[in-house]
Amino acid sequence: MKESKNDLGAFAYANCFLVGQSPRLGAKAGRRTVGCGRLVLGTLWLWLCAPGVVLGQDFATKGAIRGRVVDASGAVIPNAKITITGPTGERVSSANEAGEFEVSNLLPGVYTVKAEQTGFKTASVPNVEVFVGKVSALKVMLEIGSIAEVVEVVGGAAAVDTSSTAIGANLSDHLYESLPLARSVTGLFYLGPGTTDSLGGGSANPSVSGGSALDNLYVADGVNITDSAFGGLGIFTRSYGTLGVGINTSFIKEVQVKTGGFEPQFGQSQGGIVNIITKSGTNQWHGSAFGFSQPGQFEAERSQRDDFSVNKVGEILHGESYDAGVEIGGPAPGLRNKMFLFGSFNPSIRRNIVRAAEGSGLLDLYGDQTDQSYFTKNYSFKADYNLSPVHQVNFSIFGHPT
């Protein structure tokens, strides 16, 4: 028996402004329309001219680097030129009179920080990792000498973000690609401190800091994807314990699990916060092809099968799964340092051998064993466009038609 469902789960996210005139408005309403358009244009102009304003949603999807420039004696060096180089190009800033600097709105990834000042050697700090919703703090020491000389500083940012009260863990792709985890994003949730099985909420909805399975908030690329009716991840009544949209680990750059003390922009939660950031394109073309196999012959006999006297579906004797995929990302043609694209396609096959429940009629109809197969076509696409050094437009779409 083959079970198939045509469930197209898709998700899109975009930040943009649209200014126009409604054709339904008559001549009498035309003056009001023009005034509204001017108001929107004026608001947009003020927004673009206010780089110091940090939106809560931006910090939910990006991070920052903060530091202080000092000399060998520990005295501050004011007005040093700061250059931060990362996956999407360079950001140039400067330290203030107290030698302090901060560059925000940075995508998760690894950056190099360079500090320059006349009369001092240039200092370069490589491998400064930026996490979502966190500030990477560092101290840059300049030595007296020619500015043309470059000194590479060993040691990156501080491991603890003292500017935040949040408790949790930031799980980057460098970490989970080295661990034997499930292919779904839900396998990453349990790496956060204070996260455990909810004993009834399904694997996608863990208990965080003692909360129930339906007390959590799930966010993907800055958008709330928590089921509005039940508070779980996905449609709780129809796909219990599964993800409502097709996000697997191949699409993910970072997962942030907050277990307490989280910021006010993360409301509507009495449990924990799961913040998912998908991969983006960079200035360098990159890609990969991959495959995973879990043959049924490699699976040991299940010591605790589903109790078919309670579960009317039956019991799973053993299962197997296979998936393969490709991904590619890079700058948009002719828009280097401006627009970045990333796409991935990861189809998967899951097959369960099930013994039908007693008294269900399926045991007599299909015999002792039933073959349940699922073919899922996971896909993901993301586009990022830099309006200015501190303003971006992001668009994400991903799904899993089955």
C-alpha positions as CSV (number, residue, x, y, z in Angstrom):
1,M,0.0,0.0,0.0
2,K,1.3,3.4,-0.9
3,E,0.2,6.5,0.9
4,S,0.4,9.8,-0.9
5,K,-0.7,13.3,-0.1
6,N,-0.5,16.4,-2.2
7,D,0.4,18.8,0.5
8,L,2.4,21.8,-0.8
9,G,3.8,23.6,2.2
10,A,5.4,26.8,1.1
11,F,6.7,29.9,2.9
12,A,7.6,33.3,1.6
13,Y,9.1,36.3,3.3
14,A,9.8,39.8,1.9
15,N,10.4,43.3,3.2
16,C,9.5,45.9,0.7
17,F,7.6,49.2,0.1
18,L,5.0,49.7,-2.6
19,V,3.8,53.2,-3.5
20,G,1.0,53.7,-6.0
21,Q,-2.4,55.1,-6.8
22,S,-5.6,53.1,-6.7
23,P,-7.5,53.1,-10.0
24,R,-10.7,52.7,-8.1
25,L,-10.5,56.2,-6.6
26,G,-12.3,58.9,-8.5
27,A,-11.3,62.4,-9.2
28,K,-12.7,63.5,-5.8
29,A,-10.4,61.2,-4.0
30,G,-7.4,61.9,-6.2
31,R,-6.0,64.7,-4.0
32,R,-6.1,62.4,-0.9
33,T,-4.3,59.7,-2.9
34,V,-1.5,62.1,-3.9
35,G,-1.2,63.3,-0.3
36,C,-1.0,59.7,1.0
37,G,1.7,58.9,-1.6
38,R,3.7,61.9,-0.5
39,L,3.3,60.8,3.1
40,V,4.5,57.3,2.3
41,L,7.4,58.7,0.3
42,G,8.3,61.0,3.1
43,T,8.2,58.2,5.6
44,L,10.4,56.0,3.4
45,W,12.9,58.9,3.0
46,L,13.1,59.3,6.8
47,W,13.5,55.5,7.2
48,L,16.4,55.4,4.7
49,C,18.1,58.4,6.3
50,A,18.0,56.9,9.8
51,P,20.8,54.2,9.7
52,G,21.0,54.3,13.5
53,V,17.6,52.8,13.9
54,V,17.8,49.1,14.4
55,L,14.7,47.1,13.8
56,G,13.9,44.2,16.1
57,Q,13.3,42.0,13.1
58,D,16.7,42.8,11.7
59,F,18.4,41.7,14.9
60,A,16.3,38.6,14.9
61,T,17.9,37.6,11.5
62,K,21.3,39.2,11.8
63,G,24.1,39.9,14.2
64,A,26.7,42.6,15.0
65,I,30.4,43.2,15.7
66,R,31.4,45.6,18.5
67,G,34.9,46.5,19.6
68,R,37.5,48.9,21.0
69,V,40.8,50.0,19.5
70,V,43.7,50.4,22.0
71,D,47.4,50.7,21.9
72,A,50.0,48.5,23.7
73,S,49.5,50.3,27.0
74,G,45.7,49.9,26.9
75,A,45.0,53.6,26.1
76,V,42.2,54.1,23.5
77,I,42.9,55.1,20.0
78,P,40.2,57.4,18.6
79,N,38.8,57.7,15.1
80,A,40.5,54.5,13.7
81,K,39.2,53.3,10.3
82,I,37.4,50.0,10.7
83,T,36.9,47.6,7.7
84,I,34.8,44.5,8.1
85,T,35.1,41.9,5.3
86,G,32.6,39.0,5.1
87,P,30.7,36.8,2.7
88,T,28.8,39.6,1.1
89,G,31.6,42.2,0.8
90,E,33.1,45.0,2.9
91,R,31.6,47.3,5.4
92,V,33.6,50.4,6.4
93,S,33.1,52.3,9.6
94,S,35.2,54.3,12.1
95,A,35.8,54.3,15.9
96,N,34.5,57.2,18.0
97,E,36.5,59.4,20.3
98,A,36.5,56.6,22.9
99,G,38.0,54.1,20.4
100,E,34.7,52.2,20.3
101,F,32.9,50.9,17.1
102,E,29.9,48.8,16.3
103,V,28.8,47.4,12.9
104,S,25.3,45.8,12.9
105,N,23.0,44.2,10.3
106,L,25.6,41.5,9.5
107,L,24.5,38.1,8.1
108,P,25.6,35.1,10.1
109,G,29.1,33.9,9.1
110,V,32.8,34.5,9.5
111,Y,34.3,37.9,9.1
112,T,37.7,39.7,9.2
113,V,38.0,42.9,11.1
114,K,40.8,45.4,10.1
115,A,41.7,48.6,12.1
116,E,43.9,51.4,10.7
117,Q,45.2,54.6,12.2
118,T,48.1,56.9,11.2
119,G,51.2,56.2,13.2
120,F,50.2,52.6,13.9
121,K,50.6,49.3,12.2
122,T,47.4,48.0,10.7
123,A,45.8,45.2,12.8
124,S,43.8,42.4,11.2
125,V,41.6,40.0,13.2
126,P,40.4,37.0,11.2
127,N,37.8,34.4,11.9
128,V,35.4,36.6,13.9
129,E,32.2,34.6,13.8
130,V,28.8,36.5,13.8
131,F,25.7,34.7,15.2
132,V,22.1,35.6,14.9
133,G,20.8,38.0,17.5
134,K,24.3,38.3,19.2
135,V,27.0,40.9,19.4
136,S,30.5,39.6,18.8
137,A,32.8,41.8,21.0
138,L,36.6,42.1,20.6
139,K,39.5,44.3,21.5
140,V,41.9,45.4,18.7
141,M,45.4,46.4,19.8
142,L,47.5,48.6,17.4
143,E,51.3,48.7,17.6
144,I,53.4,51.8,16.8
145,G,54.8,51.6,13.3
146,S,53.9,52.2,9.6
147,I,50.3,51.9,8.6
148,A,51.5,49.8,5.6
149,E,52.5,47.0,7.9
150,V,49.8,44.5,8.8
151,V,49.8,42.6,12.0
152,E,47.4,39.6,12.3
153,V,45.9,39.3,15.7
154,V,45.5,35.9,17.1
155,G,42.2,35.4,19.1
156,G,38.7,36.3,18.0
157,A,35.6,37.7,19.7
158,A,34.6,37.0,23.2
159,A,32.7,33.8,23.7
160,V,30.0,35.4,25.9
161,D,27.8,38.2,24.7
162,T,27.5,40.4,27.8
163,S,25.1,42.8,26.2
164,S,22.2,40.2,26.2
165,T,20.3,38.5,28.9
166,A,19.1,35.7,26.7
167,I,19.9,32.1,27.6
168,G,20.2,29.5,24.9
169,A,22.5,28.3,22.1
170,N,23.4,29.4,18.5
171,L,23.9,26.3,16.3
172,S,25.7,27.1,13.1
173,D,26.0,24.9,10.1
174,H,29.7,24.2,11.0
175,L,28.4,22.5,14.1
176,Y,25.5,20.3,12.9
177,E,27.3,19.3,9.7
178,S,29.8,17.5,12.0
179,L,27.2,15.7,14.1
180,P,25.0,12.6,13.4
181,L,21.6,14.4,13.5
182,A,18.3,13.9,11.8
183,R,17.9,15.4,8.3
184,S,15.0,17.7,9.5
185,V,15.6,20.9,11.3
186,T,13.7,19.5,14.3
187,G,16.7,17.4,15.1
188,L,18.6,20.5,16.0
189,F,16.2,21.8,18.6
190,Y,17.4,19.4,21.3
191,L,21.0,20.7,21.2
192,G,19.8,23.8,23.2
193,P,20.2,23.8,27.0
194,G,17.0,23.0,28.9
195,T,15.4,21.3,25.9
196,T,13.9,17.8,26.2
197,D,11.2,15.6,24.9
198,S,7.7,16.9,25.6
199,L,6.3,13.4,26.1
200,G,3.3,13.8,23.8
201,G,4.0,16.9,21.6
202,G,5.9,15.1,18.9
203,S,9.6,15.4,18.0
204,A,9.1,18.8,16.4
205,N,7.7,20.4,19.5
206,P,10.1,19.9,22.5
207,S,9.6,21.0,26.0
208,V,11.8,24.1,26.7
209,S,12.6,25.1,30.3
210,G,9.7,23.1,31.6
211,G,7.1,24.5,29.2
212,S,4.6,22.3,27.3
213,A,5.1,21.3,23.7
214,L,2.7,24.0,22.5
215,D,4.2,26.9,24.4
216,N,7.1,27.5,22.0
217,L,7.5,30.2,19.3
218,Y,9.0,29.2,15.9
219,V,10.5,31.8,13.6
220,A,12.0,31.4,10.1
221,D,13.9,34.3,8.5
222,G,12.1,36.7,10.8
223,V,8.6,35.4,10.2
224,N,6.4,33.6,12.8
225,I,5.6,30.1,11.4
226,T,4.0,28.8,14.6
227,D,0.6,27.2,14.0
228,S,-1.9,29.8,15.1
229,A,-4.5,27.3,16.4
230,F,-2.4,25.0,18.5
231,G,0.9,26.8,19.1
232,G,3.0,23.9,17.6
233,L,5.3,23.6,14.7
234,G,3.3,22.6,11.6
235,I,-0.4,21.8,11.5
236,F,-0.8,19.9,14.8
237,T,-4.0,18.0,14.0
238,R,-3.0,16.9,10.5
239,S,0.8,16.3,10.7
240,Y,1.4,15.6,14.4
241,G,5.0,16.3,15.3
242,T,6.1,17.2,11.8
243,L,7.3,20.4,10.2
244,G,4.6,22.3,8.2
245,V,7.0,23.6,5.7
246,G,9.9,21.9,4.1
247,I,13.0,23.0,6.0
248,N,15.8,20.5,6.4
249,T,19.3,20.9,7.5
250,S,20.6,21.4,3.9
251,F,18.8,24.8,3.7
252,I,19.8,26.1,7.1
253,K,22.7,28.5,8.0
254,E,21.9,28.8,11.8
255,V,19.4,27.8,14.4
256,Q,19.1,29.8,17.5
257,V,17.3,28.2,20.5
258,K,16.4,30.6,23.2
259,T,15.4,29.0,26.5
260,G,14.9,32.1,28.7
261,G,15.6,35.9,29.1
262,F,14.8,36.5,25.4
263,E,14.1,40.0,23.9
264,P,10.6,41.6,23.8
265,Q,10.3,41.2,20.0
266,F,9.9,37.5,20.7
267,G,6.5,37.5,22.3
268,Q,3.7,35.0,22.4
269,S,5.8,32.4,24.1
270,Q,5.7,30.8,27.5
271,G,8.3,28.1,26.6
272,G,11.2,28.7,24.2
273,I,12.1,30.5,21.0
274,V,13.4,28.6,17.9
275,N,14.8,31.1,15.4
276,I,15.7,29.5,12.0
277,I,17.9,31.3,9.5
278,T,18.2,29.9,6.0
279,K,21.3,30.0,3.8
280,S,22.1,33.0,1.6
281,G,24.3,33.6,-1.5
282,T,27.7,35.3,-1.1
283,N,30.1,37.1,-3.4
284,Q,31.8,33.8,-4.2
285,W,30.0,31.2,-6.2
286,H,29.7,28.0,-4.2
287,G,27.7,24.8,-4.2
288,S,27.6,21.2,-3.4
289,A,26.0,17.8,-4.3
290,F,25.2,15.4,-1.5
291,G,23.4,12.2,-0.6
292,F,22.3,10.3,2.5
293,S,21.3,6.7,2.9
294,Q,19.7,4.8,5.7
295,P,19.0,1.3,4.5
296,G,16.6,-0.8,6.4
297,Q,19.2,-3.6,6.6
298,F,21.3,-1.3,8.9
299,E,18.5,-0.8,11.4
300,A,18.4,-3.0,14.5
301,E,15.2,-4.6,15.7
302,R,13.0,-2.2,17.4
303,S,12.8,-3.0,21.1
304,Q,9.8,-0.7,21.7
305,R,7.4,-0.9,18.8
306,D,4.2,1.1,18.7
307,D,1.5,-0.5,20.7
308,F,-1.0,-1.6,18.1
309,S,-3.7,-2.2,20.8
310,V,-3.7,1.5,21.4
311,N,-2.5,2.8,18.0
312,K,-5.1,2.0,15.4
313,V,-2.7,2.5,12.6
314,G,-0.4,-0.3,13.4
315,E,3.2,-0.9,14.4
316,I,6.4,0.0,12.5
317,L,8.6,-3.0,12.0
318,H,11.5,-1.1,10.4
319,G,12.0,1.9,8.2
320,E,14.5,3.2,5.7
321,S,15.2,6.6,4.1
322,Y,17.2,8.0,1.2
323,D,17.8,11.6,0.0
324,A,20.0,13.5,-2.4
325,G,20.3,17.1,-3.3
326,V,22.2,20.0,-4.9
327,E,22.7,23.6,-3.8
328,I,24.3,26.6,-5.4
329,G,24.7,30.2,-4.3
330,G,26.5,33.4,-5.5
331,P,26.1,37.0,-6.6
332,A,23.4,38.0,-9.1
333,P,25.0,38.6,-12.6
334,G,26.1,42.2,-12.8
335,L,25.2,42.9,-9.2
336,R,28.2,41.8,-7.2
337,N,28.2,43.3,-3.6
338,K,24.6,44.2,-4.2
339,M,22.4,41.1,-4.8
340,F,22.9,37.5,-3.7
341,L,21.0,34.3,-4.7
342,F,20.8,30.8,-3.2
343,G,18.9,27.8,-4.3
344,S,18.6,24.2,-3.2
345,F,16.7,21.1,-4.2
346,N,16.7,18.0,-1.9
347,P,14.2,15.2,-2.8
348,S,13.9,12.4,-0.3
349,I,12.2,9.0,-0.1
350,R,11.0,7.5,3.2
351,R,9.7,3.9,3.4
352,N,8.2,2.2,6.5
353,I,7.3,-1.5,6.8
354,V,4.2,-1.6,9.0
355,R,2.1,-4.3,10.6
356,A,-1.5,-3.3,10.5
357,A,-3.5,-3.0,13.7
358,E,-5.5,-5.9,15.0
359,G,-9.2,-5.5,14.2
360,S,-8.7,-2.7,11.7
361,G,-9.4,-4.8,8.6
362,L,-6.1,-3.8,7.0
363,L,-4.4,-6.9,8.4
364,D,-6.8,-9.1,6.4
365,L,-6.7,-6.8,3.4
366,Y,-2.9,-6.3,3.0
367,G,-1.4,-9.2,4.9
368,D,1.1,-9.2,7.7
369,Q,3.2,-6.4,6.4
370,T,2.3,-3.1,4.7
371,D,4.7,-0.9,2.7
372,Q,4.2,2.8,3.3
373,S,6.3,5.0,1.0
374,Y,6.6,8.8,0.9
375,F,8.4,10.9,-1.8
376,T,9.1,14.5,-0.8
377,K,10.5,17.2,-3.1
378,N,12.1,19.7,-0.7
379,Y,13.2,23.0,-2.3
380,S,14.5,26.4,-1.1
381,F,15.3,29.7,-2.7
382,K,16.5,33.0,-1.2
383,A,17.4,36.4,-2.6
384,D,19.1,39.3,-0.7
385,Y,19.4,42.8,-2.0
386,N,21.4,45.6,-0.4
387,L,19.6,48.9,-0.6
388,S,22.4,50.5,1.5
389,P,25.0,49.3,3.9
390,V,22.4,49.2,6.7
391,H,19.2,48.3,4.8
392,Q,18.4,45.1,2.9
393,V,15.5,43.4,1.2
394,N,15.2,39.7,1.8
395,F,13.0,37.1,0.0
396,S,12.7,33.5,1.0
397,I,10.6,30.6,-0.2
398,F,10.7,26.9,0.6
399,G,8.4,24.0,0.6
400,H,8.0,20.2,0.5
401,P,5.3,18.9,-1.9
402,T,4.8,15.2,-1.1
